[in-house]
Amino acid sequence: MEDEVLARDLVLRMIQKHPENRPTIEEVEIHPYFWSAHTKQYFYKAANDVVQKRSADAKFLKSLNEGIGQMNVEDLNLPVKLKLPAKDKKTGEHQDSKGYSNVQEYIPFLRNLLEHCRPHDSHPPGLKEQREALREYLTDDVEIRLPKLTKPYPQLLHHLYYLLHIEESFRDAFKKDAKIDLLKVKSNVHEPKVKATA
């Protein structure tokens, strides 16, 4: 599903009528359609840094969520209900995670599940068992884990790519980890379209 979105985007860009709207060869080579899961993981890590820094920017947050629709942790069909490490002061129980309801909440949620869902000896029994079940379901292989966590939102990577590639701090962080220079993205069209022919 995500690959279909990215493939369509790439093809539409390559067949634009005006040459200035078509991607260069260098831009095609770094298009997200060709990224590995590890590269996508670096992408979401850099995206999370930008989202955290701009959490008070209402205009940015609005653009972040445009066209994505409703988001809910139930979309992921996880095998366990996520619990927070901190206990409720009144009940002494681990509280249910609130999950997320929009992109700015989903991105840090995704980053945490990509990097921090392993059980730890310091976790109490209930939380440790939850993390073990979650790790078994998601696996330690990012090629398996990442698609399970992003499958409900096939448009998201495409949307964030064109929204964030103009951010210098994002480009620098992504380039450092993924060794991909998004300054090579030169084509002008955000949402490429091709007119139907008679």
C-alpha positions in Angstrom: 0.0 0.0 0.0 2.7 2.5 0.9 4.8 1.3 -2.0 1.9 1.9 -4.3 1.5 5.4 -3.1 5.2 6.1 -3.6 5.4 4.4 -7.0 2.5 6.4 -8.3 4.1 9.6 -7.0 7.4 8.8 -8.7 5.8 7.8 -12.1 3.6 10.9 -12.1 6.6 13.1 -11.5 8.6 11.5 -14.3 5.8 12.1 -16.9 5.1 15.7 -16.2 4.7 17.8 -19.4 7.1 20.5 -18.3 10.7 19.5 -17.9 11.2 21.7 -14.8 8.6 19.7 -13.0 10.3 16.4 -13.7 12.8 14.9 -11.2 16.4 14.7 -12.1 18.2 11.4 -12.2 19.8 12.1 -8.8 16.3 12.9 -7.4 14.9 9.7 -8.8 17.7 7.7 -7.2 16.9 9.0 -3.7 13.1 8.8 -4.0 11.4 7.1 -1.0 10.1 4.3 -3.2 13.6 2.9 -3.2 14.3 3.3 0.5 15.0 0.3 2.8 13.1 0.0 6.1 16.3 1.1 7.8 16.3 4.3 5.8 12.7 4.9 6.6 13.5 4.4 10.3 16.1 7.2 10.0 13.5 9.3 8.3 10.9 9.0 11.1 13.6 9.6 13.7 14.5 12.9 12.0 10.8 13.7 11.5 10.3 13.2 15.2 13.0 15.8 16.1 11.3 18.4 13.9 7.8 17.7 15.3 9.1 18.1 18.8 10.8 21.3 18.1 7.8 22.8 16.3 5.1 21.5 18.7 3.8 25.0 19.3 3.6 26.0 15.7 -0.1 25.9 14.9 0.4 26.4 11.1 2.9 23.6 10.9 0.8 21.2 12.9 -2.2 21.9 10.6 -0.1 21.1 7.5 1.3 18.0 9.3 -2.2 16.5 9.5 -3.7 17.6 6.2 -5.0 14.7 4.2 -4.1 12.0 6.7 -7.5 11.5 8.4 -8.3 9.9 11.7 -5.5 8.1 13.5 -5.9 5.6 16.4 -3.6 3.1 18.1 -6.3 0.5 17.5 -5.5 0.7 13.8 -2.3 -1.2 14.5 -4.0 -4.3 15.9 -1.3 -4.8 18.5 -1.5 -8.0 20.5 -1.4 -6.2 23.9 -2.8 -3.0 25.3 0.0 -0.6 25.8 0.8 0.4 29.4 2.8 3.4 30.6 5.9 2.7 32.8 4.7 5.1 35.5 2.0 3.8 37.9 -1.2 5.6 38.8 -0.7 7.1 42.3 -4.2 6.1 43.5 -4.5 2.6 42.1 -0.9 1.6 41.9 -1.6 0.1 38.5 0.2 0.9 35.2 -2.0 3.3 33.2 -3.1 2.5 29.7 -1.1 4.4 27.1 -3.2 7.1 25.4 -1.7 6.1 22.1 -2.2 8.9 19.5 -4.9 10.7 17.6 -2.9 12.7 15.0 0.5 12.9 13.2 2.3 14.9 15.9 1.4 12.3 18.5 1.9 9.3 16.2 5.5 10.2 15.1 7.0 10.0 18.7 4.8 6.9 19.4 6.2 5.3 16.3 9.8 6.2 17.1 9.5 4.8 20.6 8.1 1.5 19.3 10.9 1.3 16.7 13.6 1.9 19.3 12.4 1.2 22.8 10.0 -1.7 23.1 12.4 -4.2 24.4 11.7 -5.6 27.9 14.2 -4.6 30.6 15.1 -6.2 33.9 14.0 -3.0 35.7 10.4 -3.3 34.4 7.9 -4.7 36.8 6.3 -8.1 35.8 3.2 -6.8 34.1 5.1 -4.3 32.0 7.9 -6.7 31.2 5.4 -9.3 30.0 3.7 -6.7 27.8 7.0 -5.7 26.3 7.9 -9.3 25.6 4.6 -9.9 23.8 5.1 -6.7 21.8 8.6 -7.6 20.9 7.6 -11.1 19.8 4.8 -9.6 17.6 6.9 -6.8 16.1 10.2 -8.7 16.0 13.7 -7.2 16.1 13.8 -7.0 12.3 13.0 -3.5 11.2 12.0 -4.8 7.8 9.1 -6.6 9.5 8.5 -4.2 12.4 8.2 -0.9 10.5 5.5 -2.1 8.0 3.4 -3.4 10.9 3.5 0.0 12.5 2.9 2.1 9.4 0.5 -0.1 7.3 -2.7 1.8 8.4 -1.3 5.0 7.0 0.0 4.4 3.5 0.0 8.1 2.6 2.1 9.2 5.6 5.6 8.8 4.4 4.8 10.5 1.1 3.1 13.4 2.8 5.9 13.9 5.4 8.7 13.6 2.7 7.4 16.6 0.7 6.5 18.6 3.8 9.8 18.2 5.6 12.5 18.0 2.9 12.6 21.8 2.8 13.4 22.0 6.5 17.2 22.4 6.9 17.3 20.8 10.4 15.4 17.8 9.1 17.7 17.5 6.0 20.8 17.7 8.1 19.7 15.0 10.6 18.4 12.7 7.9 21.6 13.1 5.9 23.8 12.3 8.9 22.1 9.0 9.5 20.8 7.9 6.1 23.6 9.4 4.0 20.9 10.9 1.6 21.1 14.5 0.6 17.5 15.9 0.2 18.9 19.1 -1.3 18.9 17.1 -4.5 15.0 17.2 -4.5 14.5 20.0 -7.1 11.2 19.3 -8.9 8.5 21.9 -8.3 5.3 19.9 -8.1 4.0 18.9 -4.6 1.1 16.8 -5.8 1.8 15.8 -9.4 -1.2 15.3 -11.7 -1.6 14.3 -15.3 -4.5 15.5 -17.4 -6.6 12.8 -18.9 -6.4 12.6 -22.7 -9.4 12.1 -25.0 
